[in-house]
Amino acid sequence: MSELKELTGKLRTLSELSANEVEMAAVALASPALADEEKAAFLIALADKGETAAEVAAFARAFRARAIDPGVGRWSAGAIDIVGTGGDMAGGFNISSMVVLTLACAGVTVMKHGNRGVTSKCGSADLLAALGVDLEASPEKVRGGLEQLGYAFFFAPAYHPTFKHIGPTRRLLAAQGRRSVFNILGPLINPGRPSHILLGVFAESWVEKLAEVLDLLGTESGLAAHGVIAPGRGIDELTTATANRVRGIGRLRAVDGVWSAEELGFKVSPFADLEGGDLETNLAIVDALLAGRGPAGLVDTIVLNAATALWITGSTATVAEGAGRARELLIGGGVKAKIAATREFFKK
């Protein structure tokens, strides 16, 4: 019997895996020698038991160690990732991508880790590529982008080569309508290792657990957030259209509650303002935003997230303090200029 089958058997008894056992499982899952069905059985058993924060953190450490190092350590201490888990099926616009550009204009270093759309019609990689980012840029070029543009995008498939041996298993599970720990690992294994994070969470029940995971991983400061649209329905974003379940991370771990738009100085917006679509639709929304014609709720939500990130990184003392600056950068020409600079930088 293989080690992975033994671990699957242990999970079926509802026993928690040790860090060493998670490392053994990571080795097996990344191996091309094991059958996809065997890997799927393990991941199903883990999900059915319920992943603990310690197990998720151990998986994150295992796959961080297997990632390609982009050599950006000198920027990591001041950098933040703006990222969502995906999987909320809410159909929202790529809010995080616009927040990245706004923060870069504000002088905050951003290291975004992401992929093309899997559970959405347009992922962060799809939109940023259309705005000029070269997804296949070398680590040297990425470092140049951090220096000149103030942000970097780490395209997940380029930095996690072991995942190619897990992809078929994930597709097998997806066909069965099953999620696995890999649906939440992406935001936890950014190869740039930024010290700060604003994490959107796909389900309210996972907010506290993922905040604990990021604490275990040594994150300096951050916030995990889930927007509650209606009972049982939500979005992996902090928004002005929802009640927002939030939990602080690291230096901000005392933050624990529900944030509303009003208490943060914004109007409550209709969720329809946040809806996106395919790449063509989202690019049209970007054009509208930059021209000052974007939906008010979407503008406010981007501003809210950027202001929250400024607070997380210590650039401002409160969320409200950064809102005016973020709004001016978004609709006053700063982000438009950053996109133009991005196209020029990555021009072949």
N, C-alpha and C positions, 0 to 999 in steps of 0.2 A: 504494500500500500504506500502511495506517495505521501510526502509530508503534508501536501495541501489537502489531501483527502482526510488525513488524521486531524488536521486543524478544522476542517469542515465538520467532522464528527464532534469535535469539542464544542463548536459553536451551536450545534443542534441540541446540546445539553444546557444551552443558555449560559455557558461559561465565558468570561471575558478573556481576550488574548493578552498576553504579556507583550512588552516592547520587542523582545527577542522573537516571539512567535509572529508578530506583525512583520518583522524583517524577513523571516523565513517565507511568509506568504508573499511579500513583495518580490522576492527572488523568483518564486514560482510563477507569479502572475506575469512577470516580465520575460519569462522564458518562452521561446518559440516551440519548445519541445512538448509542452503540455497541451492537451486538448482543450478547445474553447469550452466544451461542456463541463469539464472538470473545474475550470476557472469560474464559470458561471454558477455552478453549484456552491462553491465557496462564498461568492459575493452575495448570493441569495440567502444563504444561511446567516451571513453577517448582518444583512439588512433585516432579516426576520427577527434576529435576536435584538437588534437595535444597537447601532454603533455608539460606544461611549466616547466622551471627549478624549480620553487617554488613547483609545484605539485610533481615532481619526488623526490625532497629533502624531502618533507613531507612524502612520501611513504617510503623512505629510513629510516627516523627517526622512523616511526611506526614499521617497521620490524626489525630494529636494537634493538628496545626496547623489541621485542619478541624473540630475539635470546638467546640461551644458552650462558652464560658468561664463557669463558674458563679460566678466572683468570690470564691473561697474561699482565695485565696493566703495570707492571714494565718494560716491554720491549717495549711498544707501542710507546713511544716518539721517539725512534731511529729506528723504524722498517718501512719497505716499503712493499707494495704489488705490485707484477708484474702480471698483469691480463688483460685479454681481455673480451670484451662483448660477443664474439662469434657471430654467425649469419651472418658471411661475405661470407660463402660458397666458400672460396678461396682454401680450401684444403691444407693449410699450415701445416708444422711440428709444434710440440709443443715447440715453441721457448721459451716461458715464463718459462717452467719447467727447461730448461738448464740455463737460466739466474738466476733463484733462486739458483741453486747449485753453480754457479760461484760467485754470491754475497756472499753467505754463506762462501765460501772459502776466500773471501776478508775481512771478518769480519763485514759485514753489516747484521744486523738481518732482516730476511724476514718472513713475515706472509702472506702466500698465501691462498686464499680462492677460491675454485673451485669445479667442479663436473665432473662426467663422461661425455663422449661425448654425446651431444644431437644433435647439428647441424653438428658435425664432426664425423669421424670414430674413433677418439681417442682423448679423452679429457685429460686435465692436470691430473685429478685424475687417469685415466687409466694408463698413463705413469709413474707417480710417484709411484703408487702402484706396478707396475712391477719392479721398481728400488729399492723397499724395504720398502716404506712408508706404515704403517698400517693405512688405512683409518678409521678404527673403534677405533683407540687409544683413551684412556681416556684423559680427560683434564690434569690429572696429568702427563701422559706419554708425552703429547704434550708439556707441560712446561719443562719436562726433555729434550726434543728434542731441544727446544730453547736454553737451557743451554749448551748442549753438541754438538749439530750439527750446531747451529746458524740459524736454520730455522724451521718453522712449517707449516703444511698443514691442513687447516680447511675444512673438507669434508662437503659441504653445507647441505646435508640432515641430518647430525648428529647434526647440530647446529641451524637449522631452522625448528623445528617440526611443526609449523603452516603451512608450505608450503605443507604438505601432503594433506591438505584440498583444496589446490589451484591447485595441480597437474592435477586432472581430467579436470578442466576448461582449463588449458594450453594445454592439449592434444586435447581438443575439438577445441580450436582456431587453433592449428597447423594443424589439419585436414582440416581446412578451408583456410589454407594459411595465417592466420592472426597473427601478432605479437601483443604484449601487453607491458605494462610498466614492466612486470616481465622479459621480455627478456633483460632488461638493469639494473635491480636491483642488480644482483649478485655481481658485483664489488663494489657496494656502501654499502653493508651490511656485510662486513668482521667482524666477531665477535671479532677479536683481536684488532680492532680499530687502525691499524697502522697510524702514523702521515703523512706518505708519500706514494705516489702512482705513478706508471707508468701504465697508462691505455690505452689499445688499443681499438679503437672505430670502430664499424662495418660499419658506414657510415660517409662520410665527413661532412654531414649536422648536425651530432650530436656531433662533436668535441667541438664546442664552448659551446653548451648547457650542455654537461656533465662536462666540466670544470667549468661552472658556478654552477652546482649542487654541485660539490665537494668543491667549495668555500663556498657555503651556509652551507655545513656540517662541515666547520671549518678545512679542511685539511691544514696542515702546508705548505707542498710544493708538487708539482707533475706536471705531464705532461700528457695531453690527446693527442693521436696521431692516425692518420689514414693513411695507405699506399695506395696511388692511383695507381692502376695497369693500368687502362685505364678509359676513361670516363664512369661513371656509374658502374665501377667495382673496388673493393678495398679489403683491408685486415685489420683486427683489430690488426695491428702490426706496429711498427717502423722498417723500413727495408732499406737495401742498394739496393734493386731492384725497389724501387718506389720513387716517390715524396711523401713527408710526410707532411700532414697538421697537425700542432701542435699548441697547446694552453696551456700556463702555468696555474698553479693552486697555490693559496696561495702566498707564498713568490716569486714565479716565474710567477705571473699572467701577467707580462709585456711581456712575450714571446708569440708571436702571428705571425704565418707565415707559410712558407713552407721550410722544410729542405731537402737538397739533400745529397746523399752519399759523393759527392766530397767535399762539403764545410765542412764536418765533418772528412775528412781525409781518406775516403774509396773509393774503386773502385765501380762503378755501376755494379751490378751483374744481371744475368738473373733470372727472377722469378722462373724458373724451379728449381733453386738451393734451393729454400725454400719449395718445395712441400713435403708433408708427405703422410701418408696413414693410414692403420690400425695399431694396436698395434705392430704386428710382424715387419712390415715395419719400424715403428718409432724406435723400439729397435735396429734394424740393423743400422739405421742412427746414433743412439747414439754411438754404438760401433765404427762406422767409425769416428765420431767426436773425440772420445777419443783416437783413434789410429792415429790421424792426417791425416785421409783420407776423412774427410767430405767435402761436396761441399763448395768451397771457399766463395760463397755468403752467405751460411748458417752460416759458422763460423763468417764471418764479421758481419752478422746481430745479432747474439748472443752477440758478442763483443760490437757492437754499443749499444744494449739495456742495457747490464751490465754497460758500461761506462756512459750511460745516467743516470742510477739509482745511480751510485756513485756520479754524479753531483747533482742529485735531493736531495740526503741525506746530501749534504755538505761535502762529503768525498774528493771531488776534486773540483777545481775552474772552470774547463771546462769539457766538454764531452771528448774532445781529450786527456786530461791528463790521463784519466783512461783506455784508450783503450789498451795500451801495457800490463798493469797489468792484465786486464781481459782476454786477449788472452793467456797469459802465464798460467793462472789458468785453462782455458778451455782445452788447448791442451798440457799443460806441466805436467799433472798428478794430479793437485789439485782436479779437479772435479771427476776424477776417484776414488781418495782416499775418497772423500766425499760420493760417492755412496756406497763404501765398508763400510764406517763408518755407513751409514744409514741402510744398511742391518744388520749390527751387532747390532745396537741400538734397532731395532724393532724385532729382532729375537725372536721367541716365546720360 
